[in-house]
């Protein structure tokens, strides 16, 4: 009898140990205090998402935020594995993740400042925004007005050109946010790396500012391309239409890749462009669905409201999912271009 009890106890103990080290135990499905399943597996990201749902964000902007948070979650979970393996000894990746998180807060107006504020320092523009400014940058507005009145562009080409101008405006805004975030969190970063010595500490600081310089170079090259495009118009052999895809293609051409590698990448970028266009279509449909839901709610038909609410929520979830996949694909392509270009330089 004692032996049987001992065997049972050992089996229970082994089962408990297995459960302790299983993925389910170490990475449980997060749930709130009321037992509801949470959206993300990292507490601070759930807090951001819950706060965002209480804000007056448009459906498309909320879906974009969800995709950004999911990318941040993926990167942080990957970093935790890297840290356990001792592969982030200088804290460079950790510092980058912290900056990325702070950029998300600033980008969506959750950093304690108004989302529409002009950032206090390190701006790429030093003028006050005037009524009627299309892109809040006199250089872009001048180029855009010239292009519109030049007669070189069809209506469809003007729409494509406007998307490129808007993309450049967004990139400038994100650069300003990053600069502002880096400066406001400088003391935190210093505390994080204060235990590091000599070359390691210098490397982290150097990497941070190298990233900023690269983003500035990208912006300058982007503006030069817009300037050329505005004066010369689209050529028949233009490879791509979507600004993000064009940006990747221009980076690839500067990365010293072979002809075969460029051809392979071009094909992959075509597939990516289809994904970007599909995501843009879903964003438009989400906005229309939201407008229809607001209209139906004003009529007060509960059954009609329920049906439209379900359609809207399904579309919102699909848009968030596609946004994440699109941003992850872009992240992978960007890393691939950087790695392959660096590999050629090292050879």
N, C-alpha and C positions, 0 to 999 in steps of 0.2 A: 504494500500500500504506500509506504514511504517512498519507494523507488518510483512508483507511478506518479506521485505528486511532484517528485523532483524532475521527472521527464517533462511533465506538463509545464512546470515553472520555467524550465530551460527553453521550451518551445515558445512560450509567451515572451520570454526575455529576448530571444533571437528575433521574433516578429517585431517587437518594439524597437530593437536596434535597427532592423531593416527599414522600418517606418521612419526612424529618426534621420537616416541618411538618404532617404528617397527624395526625389525631386519635389514630390507633392508636399513633403514636410518642410524642406528648405525654401521652396518657392510656392507657398500656399496662395490660393486664389484670394486676393485681398477682399475684405468685406468691412462694411462700416459698423458702427455701434448698433444699428438696427438690424444687422444680419444681411443687409443688401450687398450684392456683389459690386465691388468698386471697378472703375474703368481701367485703372493702371495698377501695376504691381509695386510701385514706389510711392510712398506716402506723400512726399512733397509735390509730386506730379498730380496726384489725386486732388490735393488741396488747390492747386492752380486750376484744374479742370472744373471743380465745384464752384470756385469763385467766378470763373468765366461764364458758367451757365446762369449766374445771377446778374451778369452784366448785359448791357444793351448792344451786344455784338450782332452783326448781320449773320444770317445762316451760313453764307459762304465764308466769312471771316472766322466764324466759330469752327467750321469744318477744317479750315487751314490751320487753326491753332491745334486742333486735335491731332492732325498729321504731324505737326512740329513736335508736340509732346511725345507722340509715339516714337518718332525718330530719336528724341532725347532719351526715352526709356530704353530703346534698343542699345544705344551707345553706352549708357550707364551700366546696363547689365553686362555688356561685353567687357567694359572696363573692370568691373568687379572680378571677373574671371582672370583678366590680365594681371590685376593687382595681386591676387592669390598666388599667381605663378612668379611674382616678383619681377614683372616686366615693365613696371612704370616707376622705377626707383627714383628718377629725378622729378616726379610729380607733374610732368609736362601734360600728359593726357588728362589728369585730374583737373589741372588749371584750365585746360581748354573746355572741358565739360562744364565747369563752373561758369565760364564766360558765356558759353552757348545758352545755359539756363537763364542767366541774367539778361541776355539778348531777347529771349522769348518773352520774359516779363516786360521788358521795355517796349518791344514791338507791339504787344497787345494791350498796353496801357495798364499793366498790373505791377508796376515798379514804384507806385506811390506818386507818380507824376501824371499829368494829363497826357493822353495819347496824342493830342494835336499840338503839343508844345514845340517850340523851336528848341533844339538842344543847345545847352549853354556854351559849349566849346568845341573846337576842332571841326567846325562846319566846312563843308565844301562850297557853301553859298553864304554870302554875307549881306544879302539884301532882304528887305521885308517883302513878304508875299503880297502881291497886289491882286485886286479883284480882276478876274478875267485871265489871269495867268493859267496856262494849261498844265504846265509841268513844274511850276514853282521854282524854276531856274531860268534866268534870262537867256542863257546860252541855248538851252533846249527850246525855249519858246521862239527864239529868233530862227533857229534851224527849221522848226516845225512850220512856222508861218511862211518861210521861203519855199519849203517843199510843197505846201498846199497851193501856193499861187504860181508854182513853176509850170504846171501843165504836163509834167513828166510822169505823173502817177495816175493810174486808173482808180476808181473808187475802192476796188478790192485791194490794190497795192497801198493806198492811203491807210486802210484799216490795218494792214500788216505793219506798215511803218509806224503807225500810232502805237501798236502793241510793243514795238521795239523801244520807242521813246518812253512808254510807261514802265517797261522793264528796267531801263536805265535809271529812271527816277526812283523806282523801288530799291534798286541796288545802292544808289546814293544814300537813300534814307537808312538802309540797313548798315551801311558803312558808318554813318554818323552815330547810329545807335551803338555800334560796336566800340567806336572811339569813346563815346560817353560812358559806356559800361566799363571799359578797361580803366579809364581814369578814376571813376567813382569807386571801383573795387580794388584799386591798387594796393591799399593798405591790407585788405584781406589776403590778397595774393602774396604780399610780403610776409604776412604771418604764416601762411601755408608753407612757404619755401624758406622761412628763416632758419630752419634747422639744416638746410642744405649748405654745403661748403664749396667755395672756390669755383671751379669750372662748371659744376652741375648747376649751381644757382645762376650763374651767368648764362648758361644754355637756355634755361627756362625763360628768362627775361628776353633773351635774343629771339627765341622762337615766337614769343608773343608779338613782338614788334615786326618780325619778318612776315607774319601772317597779315598784319595790317598793311604793310608796304605792298604785298602782293595784291591785296584787294584794291589798293589805290592804283596800281599798275593796270589791273583789269578794268577799272573804271575809265582810266585815261584811254586805253585801247578801245573800249566800247564807245566812248565819245568820238574818237577819231573815225571809227567805222560809221557811226551815225552821220557825221559830217560829210564823209565821202558819199554815203548812200543818198543823203538829201540833195547833194549837188549833181550826182551822176545818174541817180535812179537805179532801180533793180535791173540786173542783167539777166539774160535768158538762161544762163547757166547757174543761177542762184540755187544752192544746194537745198536749203531749208527755209521754212517760213516762221517757225516758232522761236522767239528770242532766246529762251533757255537752251534750245538745241543749237542755235547759231553760236551762242557763247561757248558751248562745249566744242563745237567744230573749229572755231577760231583758236581755242586753246590747244586742240589736237594738232593743228597745222603749225603751231609755234613750238610743239614739243619734240621736234626732231625725230619723228617717226618715219619708218620706211614706207614706201608706196603701198606694199601689201598690207601693212598694219593700218594705214589710213583708209584703204578700201574696205577692210574688215570693219573698222570702227564706223565708217560712213554708213554701212548697212545696219549696224546696231543702232546708230543714231536715228535712222529712218523709222525703225520699230519704236524707238523711244518717242519720236515726234508724234506718231500715231497715238501713243499712250497719253501724251500731253494734251493733244487735241480732244481726245475722248474725255479726259478729266475736265477740260474747259467746258465741254458740252454739258456734262453733269452739273457743273457749277451753275450754268445758266438755267438748267431745268430746276435745280434746287431753289433758286431765287424766284422763279415763276410759281413753283409749288407753294412757297411761303406766302406769296402775294395772294394766291387763290385761297389758301387756308384762312388768311386774315379776312378776306371778303366773305367767305362762308361763315366764319364766326360772327360776323356782324349781322348775318341773317337769322342766327339763333336756332337753326335746325340741327338738333343734337346728333341725329343719325348721319346726316350729311357731314357734320363737323368731324365725327369719329372716323368716317371713311377717309376724308382728306387728311386727317391727322396721321393715320396709319401710313398713307401713301407718302406723306412728307417725311415721317421718321425713317421709313425704309430708304427713301432717296438720300436723306442726310447721312445715314449709315454707309450707304454705297459710295457717296462722294468722299467721306472721310477715309474709307478703305482704299479707294483709288488714289486719293491724295497721298496717302502714306506710301503706297507702292511706287507711285511716280517719283516722290522725293527720294526714296531709298534707291531707286534705279539711277536717278541723277547723281546721288552721292557715290554710288558704285562706279559710274562712268567717270566722274571727276577724279576719283582715287586711281582708277585704271590709267587714265591719261597722265596723271602725275607720276605714277610708278614707272610706266613704260618710257616716258620722256626722260626721267631720271636715270633709268637703266642705260639708255643710249649715251647720256652724258658721261656716266661712270665708265663705260667701255672706251 
